[in-house]
């Protein structure tokens, strides 16, 4: 399920079946790392699109948590607040999906909720090949998510 009015209506009426939220974590930069930022945004956006299709009815994809690259460190607290709010709303499992390796430093603080996937450069690929790669990535993510569901249940 996506963050649209139509999907949120379903989310509200079928809450007991939708136990997982995925929060894409997107770095933003307007200077030296702008291309890296754009590449990670494109990759995570496409990956969450395919992930949602695979888990429709079980998972909701939230709007992305965006932050400035080389941030102040307050991002971890903000992400934890998202987790708290999602869990208070009845979501059992919250996962944070990112391609920014800086988040691996905070892996312990986010317990078993961070999913880091290295970004694959997509800018020179045609659309069909991009989607094929994303399907392969989702198959790998499927195993990770199922393991985390089992561990966190």
C-alpha positions in Angstrom: 0.0 0.0 0.0 1.2 3.5 -0.8 0.7 6.8 0.9 -2.4 7.7 -1.2 -5.9 8.5 0.0 -7.3 5.4 -1.7 -4.7 3.1 0.0 -5.0 4.9 3.4 -8.7 4.2 3.3 -8.0 0.5 2.9 -5.3 0.7 5.5 -7.7 2.1 8.0 -10.4 -0.5 7.3 -8.0 -3.5 7.1 -5.5 -2.4 9.8 -5.3 -5.8 11.5 -3.8 -7.4 8.3 -1.4 -4.6 7.5 1.3 -5.1 10.1 4.4 -3.7 8.4 5.5 -0.2 7.4 8.5 0.6 5.3 10.1 4.0 5.6 12.4 4.9 2.7 15.4 6.9 3.9 16.6 9.4 1.3 19.7 11.6 1.5 19.6 15.0 0.0 22.6 17.1 -1.2 22.8 20.1 -3.4 26.5 20.4 -3.7 29.3 17.8 -4.3 27.1 14.7 -3.6 24.1 15.8 -5.6 24.5 13.0 -8.2 24.9 10.4 -5.4 21.8 11.7 -3.7 19.8 11.6 -6.9 21.0 8.0 -7.7 20.1 6.8 -4.2 16.7 8.5 -4.4 16.0 6.9 -7.8 17.1 3.5 -6.6 15.2 3.4 -3.3 12.1 4.9 -4.9 12.0 2.2 -7.6 12.8 -0.5 -5.1 10.0 0.5 -2.7 7.6 0.6 -5.7 8.4 -3.1 -6.5 8.5 -4.0 -2.8 5.0 -2.6 -2.3 3.7 -4.6 -5.3 5.1 -7.8 -3.8 3.6 -7.2 -0.3 0.4 -5.3 -1.2 -2.1 -5.9 1.6 0.5 -6.6 4.2 2.7 -3.6 4.0 2.4 0.2 3.7 5.1 2.4 2.2 5.3 5.7 4.0 6.5 8.9 2.5 10.3 9.0 2.5 12.3 10.3 5.5 14.6 12.8 3.8 17.6 14.5 5.4 20.6 16.5 4.4 23.8 14.4 3.7 26.4 14.9 6.4 23.7 15.7 8.8 23.9 16.7 12.5 23.1 13.3 13.9 19.6 14.3 14.9 18.3 12.1 12.0 18.4 9.0 14.2 16.1 10.6 16.8 13.7 11.7 14.1 13.6 8.2 12.6 13.0 6.7 16.1 10.1 9.1 16.5 8.6 7.9 13.2 8.9 4.3 14.5 7.1 5.3 17.8 4.3 7.0 15.9 3.9 4.1 13.5 3.8 1.5 16.3 1.4 3.6 18.3 -0.9 3.5 15.2 -0.9 -0.3 15.4 1.9 -1.2 13.0 3.8 -4.2 14.4 6.9 -4.1 12.2 8.7 -1.0 11.0 11.6 -1.2 8.6 13.8 1.7 7.4 15.2 1.1 3.9 18.2 3.0 2.7 21.2 2.9 0.3 23.2 5.4 2.3 26.0 3.4 4.0 26.2 6.1 6.7 23.1 4.6 8.3 25.0 1.4 9.0 26.7 3.3 11.9 23.3 3.6 13.5 22.3 -0.1 12.9 22.6 -1.0 16.6 20.4 2.0 17.7 17.7 0.9 15.2 17.9 -2.7 16.5 16.8 -5.0 13.7 14.8 -2.4 11.7 17.4 -1.0 9.3 17.7 -2.6 5.8 20.6 -1.3 3.9 20.8 -2.1 0.2 23.7 -0.9 -1.9 22.5 1.4 -4.7 22.8 0.1 -8.2 23.5 2.8 -10.8 20.3 3.0 -12.9 20.9 6.1 -15.0 22.1 4.4 -18.1 19.7 1.5 -18.1 16.5 1.2 -20.1 13.2 1.0 -18.2 12.7 -2.7 -18.8 16.1 -3.6 -17.5 15.7 -1.3 -14.5 12.5 -3.1 -13.5 14.1 -6.5 -14.0 17.0 -5.6 -11.7 14.5 -4.3 -9.1 12.6 -7.6 -9.2 15.8 -9.4 -8.4 16.5 -7.0 -5.6 13.0 -7.6 -4.2 13.5 -11.3 -4.2 16.6 -10.8 -2.0 14.8 -8.4 0.2 11.9 -10.8 0.6 14.2 -13.2 2.5 15.6 -10.4 4.7 12.1 -9.1 5.6 10.7 -12.6 6.3 13.7 -13.3 8.7 13.1 -10.0 10.4 9.4 -10.7 10.8 10.2 -14.1 12.4 12.8 -12.6 14.7 10.6 -9.7 15.8 7.5 -11.8 16.4 
